[in-house]
């Protein structure tokens, strides 16, 4: 068989297709729970009802055995999953060649107290996530300076499986008060006219003008510390 794509790519696609099929039929297999042997091999427990024999999953190894050696298939699937996961993680959390997290730099360099963003109480809003250390330090400055009434805040949750891009989403108990977005991507899009890039937190916005001020934590710390309206 001649294939126009590399074998490992084909195997990865086969693996992803099998996963999608599994998700589609999962409701009919809810009574079959994963059983893991000491060798780490995952199988499905048979219900053993009505003479039903043990499940063989999707029978992939038997169906493809005549075309692809089992060793190549297993290695290809493992490689495909590893490639898919590392590629996804590099987008969710950009890394250096050594694996260190690298926070992207954007052009949102606004500053409170300038003609564009006048220093006015209750005009600005901060989006911050509890799972982010860069958000933590901005929240600490806000608290120490006594800016709780000066700058409102919304806490976003890190749930990439629910977000349309990135990982930050809003909850029913702490919804988005600025644009009514479901996740932080919708806030970026609404305030920039269509945003391309990673939708990171912390994010400071001007509620009055509906504009992004800044999303760089170091700049936000200095900015909040310099606000004359602070009580600390």
N, C-alpha and C positions, 0 to 999 in steps of 0.2 A: 504494500500500500504506500503510495506516495502522498505525502502531506505537504501543503504549502506553508504550514506554520510549524515552529519548533515543537518537538514532542512534549517538552515540559509545559509549554503554553497550552497545548491540546489537553494534557492531563489536568492542568489547573482548571480549564473550562469545564472539563468533564466532572471534576469534583464540585465546582460551584453549581453546575446543573443538577447534580445529584442532591446537593444540599437544598436547592430550591424545591425539588420534587419532594424531598422529605418534609419540608415546611408545609407543603400543600396537603400532604396526607397525614400530617401529625395528629389532627383531631381524631382520626379513626384509630390511632395507636396510643391513646392516652393511658390505657391500662398496662402498657408494656413499658416498664421502667428500665433505664440503663443498668446493666450488671457489669462490673469491672472485675476481671480476674487478677490474680497476683502478677500475671505477666503484663498487665496494663491493656489487655485486649477488650474492647467494648463490644458488647452484644446486646440483644434485646431478650428479655424474659418472655417465654411463651406462656400464653394463658392456659394452654393445654385444655381447651374446652371443645367439645364436639369433635374430638379426634384430631384437632389441629396440631400439626407438628411444630417443631421449633422454628422461629423466624430466621431467615438468612439475610435480613436487611434488604438491600436492593439487588443482591446476587451479582454485583458488579464484577467481582473477580472471575466468576465462572463465565459470565457473558463475554468478557473481553480476553479471557485466557488464551484463545486461539490466535489473537491478533497482537496482544501486548503481554510480555512476560510479567508475572506478578511483581517481581522485584522492581521493574521499571515503573509499573503503575503506582506502587506504594511510594517509591522515592519521588516520583513526579507529583503525586498529590501532596506529599509533605512539603516539597519545594514550592508548589503552587500556593499552598496555604501560607507558608512563611513569607513568600514574596508579596502576596495580597495584604497580609497583616502589616509587614514593615512599610509597604507603600502607603497604606492608610494612615499609619501612625506618623509617618513623616509629614503628612498633610495636616493631621490634627495637632501634632507637636513637632515642628521643624527641628532638625538636629544638625549638629556639626558632624564632620567626618569621624570624630571621636565618640559620637553618641550623646553629646551634651545638648540640652535644650537651647534653642536660639530663638529669642522672641523677635518677631518681625518688626520692622520700622515703617511707619506710615507718615503721611504728610499732614496729619492733624496736629498742628502746632499752635493752636489758639491759646490765649491766656486771659484769665479773668483780670480785669482792671485796665484793659486796652479799649480804644474806641469801638472795636468790633464786639467786644464782650465786656460791657460796663460792669463794675463791681456793685451789684445790686442783690440784696437779700432775697431768698426764695426764687431766684431766677434760674438756678442751675440744678441739674439732677445727675446723680452718680449711680452707675450700674456696677455692682461688685459681686464677685462670687466667693463663697466660703471655702471653696476648694483651691483657691489661687493665692499664693503668697504675695504676688504683686498687688492684688486687691487688698490683702491684709494690711500692708503698710500704708496704703492710701486711707483706708478706713481708720487706722490708728491716728493718723494726723488729723483727720476730720473730728475724731472724738476728743483728742487732747486739746485741740484748738477750740473746742466748744462750738462746732459748726453744724450741729445736728439740725437746728432750725434754719440755718443759712443755706445749706445745701441738702436737699432731700436725697433719699437713697432707695434703691430697689435691689434686693438680693436675688441673683440668678443662680440656678442650679446647674451643675455639670452633668448633663444627660445627652451625650452625643447621639444616642439612638433615637431621641425625640426631636432633636434640632434639625432644621433644614440645611444648616451649614455651621460648622464649628460645633460647640457643645453646650452653649449657654441657653437655657430656656426659662420661661416664667412659670409661676405657679398660680393657682386660683386664689391662694391666700396672699400673694404678693405680686399682683399683675403689673403690667407695664402701664404707667400713668401718662406717658408722653405721646406715644403713637398707637397704643393698644396692640402691640406686637405679640406674637406667640413665642418668639425667641429673639435673641439679640441680632440675628441677621436681618430681621424685619425692621429693627430700629436703624441699623446702618443703612439699609436700602432706602427707608423713608426719609432719612435726614441728609442723604447724599445724592439722591436721585438715581440710585442704582449702584451698589457697591460691589467691587470685585476684590477679593482678598479674604484673609482670615478675620473673623468677627470676634475680636478679643475683648477681654475685660481686664482692668477697669476701663470704664468709658464715661467721660463727662460730657454732658450736652447742655445746650442753651434751650430751655423750654419755651422762652418767649419767641426766639427767632427760628426754632426748630432746626438747629445746626449742631454738628459735632464740634466740640471744643478741643478735646485732647483724649488720647487713649494710651499715653505713655506714663507709667506709674511714677517714674522719677520726676518728670516734669509736674505731674499732678501733686506730688508731695510738696515740692517747692512752692507751687502756686497756692495751695491751701494754707501753707504756713505763712504766706505773705498777705493773705486777705485781711484787710483792716477790720472787717466786721466780726472777726473771731473773738471769742470770750476768753481764750486761753493764752 
